[in-house]
Amino acid sequence: MNTTVSKNLVMLARMLERLDRSDVAVDPLQYRGVVEHLAQVLRSVPHDAALEAVLEASPATAELYENLQYQHAGLCRSPLEPALNAELAARAAIDAARRSAAQPKA
């Protein structure tokens, strides 16, 4: 990845993190502008160690990257085990609720 693109990627990722964590209301147009610009950069960079480092350091950028890659790779950055455990826990809760609802009330 060339130095200019790398610097832009890091700068935009930091900016998005600041906007996401802001305690003050953020201008929606500013937020959208940052996201759109960052999305353009993410589409143009190779998937290499530099990109991985940025994605590890910036959860908001990692989520945007995953959304951009979804059609090709699904939830490529989301760990499978927590998602599976959440699904199993939800299924168990639904089954327990059904059993409880089916029991005769005294």
Secondary structure, DSSP 8 states (H G I E B T S, - for coil): --HHHHHHHHHHHHHHHHHHH-SS---HHHHHHHHHHHHHHHHHS-SSHHHHHHHHH-HHHHHHHHHHHHHHHSSTTS-HHHHHHHHHHHHHHHHHHHHHHHS---
